[in-house]
């Protein structure tokens, strides 16, 4: 099970549908090139199981997650996940390091965006596809170290974690291509 925090083009939903992203690395999942994929699969398998095994998602309110207790009722915010949901402790899905980062980050978000850290904010788990768990290596010139003429770019290649960072990486790649094949004359 993998959920997706996103917004429709008009952003006209009743609540925000956003993702909180934390960094994980080899210290969390191992150093083998495919360990990131195994880590991702394990999180998704656990979320599927805790959601009831029928593609319902585990959810927990922020206030309950912060206090380490399972939620029992919704507040003002309703889950937006369309296949249904079950109240579960997200500590049973996510590694302790990830839970700790989320617990430290939410109050920071609340200081920047009033109400973001309201006790009835719904956490729905898990979103594991913000960027590729495998990175296609590239050199300083952005070209692949293994495939001549290829420039790995964006989320699928492991160089971005969202729309904005993928766009920035795309701009860098476009500039590298232009510099090589159509340099601007002064």
N, C-alpha and C positions, 0 to 999 in steps of 0.2 A: 504494500500500500504506500503510495506516495501522493501527497496533496500538493496543491500549488497556490501560493499567495499571489493574487493578480487582481487587476482592475479592468473592467470593461471600458471601452473607449470614452464613454460619457461619465464614467466614475459616478454613476447614479445609484449605486447600491445603498441599501439601508445602513450598512456599516462598512468600514474599511476592510479590505481583504488583502492583508499585507503579510510578508514573510519577515521573520527575524533570522538573520544569517549569522552564524558564528564560524570561525575558522577552525578547521581540524587539520592535522598533519600526521606524518609518520609516527610521532609519539603517541597518537591516538589509535592508529590502526595497523602499523607495521611498515616495513621498508620494501617488501616485495612489490614489483610494479603493479600487480593486480590486487594488493591488499585493500586499496581504497574502494574497489568495486565490491569486495567481500564485506567490508564494513557497511557500505551503503545497503547491500542486500540484507544483511542481518538487521539493521534498523527497520527496513521496510517489512521484513518478515515478522518482526516483533510487533510493529504497529498493526499489521494485518490481524495477527492473533489476538492482540488486546482489544481491537475493534470488534471482535466477535467472529472473525473469519469469513465475513460476508461483505467486505469492502466498506464497512462503516469505519469511521476514523475515531481514534481516541482523542478526547478533548478534556481540558481542565481549565478552570478560570484562573487568571493571573493571581488573584489574592490567595487562592488555595494552593497553587503551585509555589508561591513565595513562602507559604507556611508549611509546605510539605504534607498537605492533606488532600484526599480525593474530593472533588466537587460533588455536590448532591443536587443543586438546582441552578438554573440560569438566572442571570440578572437582566439588565436592559439589553444586552448584546446576545444575539442568536448566532449559532454557527452557520456559516455559509456553505459548508461542504455538502454537495447535493446527494450523496449516497447514504446519508445518515451518520450517526455518531453515538458513542458510548462514553460516559464519564469514566476516566481512568487516570491513574497517576502517571504523568509523563516521565517521572523518574524511573519508571519501569521500562521505558522505551529508550530514553536517551542516556548516554554516558554521563557520569557525574561531572566531568569537566564541562560538558556542554550545558548541563543544567545550571552549574555555577556561573557560567558566562551569562546565561539568560537572566538569572537572578540579579546579577550585578548591573546588567544593561538596562533593564526595564525602568528603574528609577531615573536613570539618566535620560531616557526617552521622555519620561513624564515631566522632567524639568524643561525640556525643549518643546514638547507638544502637550499642552494641558489636556489631561484626561486619557492620554495614551496608556498610562499605567493604572487605569481604573481597576478596582478589584474584580469587576465582572467582565473584563477583557477576556475573550476566549482564545486559548491556545489550542490549535488543532495540529496533530502530529501524524506523520513527519513529512517535511519537504527535504528531500535528499538530492535534488537534481538542479541545484543552482549553478553548478559548473561541473565539468567532467572530472571524474575521479582519476583519470589518467591524463598526463600532460605529454603532448608531442613536443620534444625538445627542439629549441631553436637557438641560433647563435645571436650575437650582438647585432648583426645585420637583419635580424628577424627571420631569416631563412632557416628551414629545417636543417638539422645536422645530419639527417639520414637520407632525405629524398631531395635530390637536386631540383631547384626551381620552386619548391613548395614553401609557402609561408603559412604555418599553423596560426590560426587566429580565432579569438573569441572564446565563448563558453565551451564549445565542443572540443576544442584543442587544449583546454585547461588554462586559458589565459584571461578569463573573466569570470565574474560571479553574478552577473545581472545585466540588465539592459544598458545601463550607463557605462559600466566598465567594458562591456563588449563593444559599444560604440566607440569609446576612446581607443581600444585596441585596434578596431577597424580603421580608424583615422591614422594611427601610427603605421599600420600595414600599407594603407593607400599611399602615404608619404614615402615609404620605403620603395614601393613599386615605381612611383613617379620619379624619385631620385635616380633610380637605376635606368628606367626606360624612356623617360621624358623629362629630363632635368629642366628646371626653369632657368632660362637665360636672363642674365642681369642686363 
